[in-house]
Amino acid sequence: MRYGRILKLISVLLLCIITISTAPTHEARAFTNQVIQKGAVGEDVIELQARLQYIGFYTGKIDGVFGWGTYWALRNFQNDFGLKVDGLAGSDTKAKLVSASKYNQQFVKEQINKGRNFTYYGGTALSKQTAPGKAAPTKNTAPKPAAGNTPTGFSQNDIQLMANAVYGEARGEPYEGQVAVAAVILNRVNSASFPNTVSGVIFEPGAFTAVADGQIWLTPNERAKQAVLDAINGWDPSTSALYYFNPDTATSAWIWTRPQIKRIGKHIFCS
C-alpha cells in the first residue's frame, strides 16, 4: 500500500514538472525579431529612439519614424559600443541596447498618445521629461535633419565655410575623421564656452591651423562637403569632442592636458 502511494506521488510530481516546463511564459521581451532600418515606422522604432535617448545618443523627437536623426544616433551608438557600424538595428545591436538602457514603455506610449513633446533621458525624473504644449528641453541639441538629407538651420555660407575648414584641416584624413572635424565645429557652436555661430567658431583667434596658414581658402572637394552634411545631420564620430590635435605636429603643451576621447586617423579628439 505504501509503495503504491509513493508511485502515485511521484506521478503527480512528474506531471507538475511537465506542466510547468511546457506552460507559456509571459516574460516581456524587448523589440521584435525584425531588423530595424531607416524608413521603418512603428513600435520597434519608438523603443529604439527611447533607448538611444535614455543613454544620450538621440536628441530628436520620439515619434516612431526612423529618419536621419535616428540613423546617425544609432551609428554613433554602434561605434562607441564596438558593434558593426551599419545603421541597422539587428540582433546584436538590440541586445546591446537592452543591456545598456532602460525602457518604460507605459510612460513613453502614454506621452505619445497624449500628443506631448517629451524627453527620455536616463537619470532624469519622468515628471521633468514632459512638457505639454511646448518643445521639451534637451541636452546638446543639434539641428534636426530634413527629408532628403538636406540640413536646416544653417545657411549656405555656413556649410561652405565648414567645408573649407574640413578640407583645410583634414583632407588627408579618413572620411570618418573629416566628419569628426566638422562635428567638433558644431559641438563648439553648441557650447557656451565658444562663439555661437559657425564663422565665430572657425575664425576665433588661434582655433584652427587652416585659418592661420591660409588653407581655409582652398577649394573644398565634394567629400569635404558631404562630411559637413553628415555632421549636421547628426553623425558625431568625435563623441562630443571640443578639441582635436595631431600629436606629431602639435606645439601646444596645453592641448596634451585635455582629456582624450579617441583617435581617428592622425587626430586625437579631446573634451
Buried (B, 14 or more C-beta within 10 A) or exposed (E): EEEEEEEEEEEEEEEEEEEEEEEEEEEEEBBEEEBBBBEBEEEBBBBBBBBBBBBBBBBBBBEBBBBBBBBBBBBBBBBBBEBEBEBBBBEEBBEBBBEBBEBEEEBBBBBBEEEBBBBBBEEEEBEEBBBEEEEBEBEEEBBBBEEEBEBEEBEEEBBBBBBBBBBBBBBEBBBBBBBBBBBBBBBBBBBEEBBEEBBEBBBEEEBBBBBEEEBBEEEBEEEBBBBBBBBBBBBBBBBBBBBBBBEEEBEEEEBEEBEBBBEBBBBBBBE
